[in-house]
Amino acid sequence: MEIKASLNNLRISERKVRLVVDLIRNTKTDKALAQLTFTNKRAATPVIKLIKSAIASAVNTYELDANNLYIKEVRVDQGKTLKRWMPKAHGRATTVRKRSCHIDLVLAEIKDSGKKEAKKTKTEKPVKLETLVNAKAPQAPAKVKTAKKQIKDSEEVTKEEDPRNSGRRGHAKMEGGTRGFANRMFNRKSG
């Protein structure tokens, strides 16, 4: 049985990820995780997460043994390249290519367990919102009306006009007469 997992648009160059992935190809998953834990590369962390995700998928959906898995295939492909600009001498600009990659991982069993199908989970039938509202119809309107009335009453009590919002378009009027801030600021004769 094969379990597939993939990681798309990892913001590390595919060349750098291939250095890490080449260490773990065709190894048991526990040995691969131990190897990657002590690898001093930035790409090791996302690859560890991908392997753990594939193992969890195998254990939870297919009910496979985690110790019976090995990395059958790992492929690193080129992803999108973001193009940015960097200023250079004499007013020039050069492109900076920020590369990304896609990682595809395939786990397989060392000894075949004979399981070929995923575990079937039973989901509950979805409940429509209308049926819930109709079931509680006699009680709901009275409570809703009283709640709305209480909200309106509390808004009327708290609505007092703020003196700062009495200016044009809600802007505050400046204190000290009819002259505005700009007139006082740019007045020639102000000392």
Secondary structure as UniProt FT lines:
FT   STRAND          2..10
FT   HELIX           14..24
FT   TURN            25..26
FT   HELIX           29..37
FT   TURN            42..43
FT   HELIX           44..62
FT   HELIX           66..68
FT   STRAND          69..87
FT   HELIX           89..91
FT   STRAND          93..109
FT   HELIX           129..135
FT   TURN            136..139
FT   HELIX           140..158
FT   HELIX           163..166
FT   HELIX           168..170
FT   HELIX           181..185
FT   TURN            188..189
//
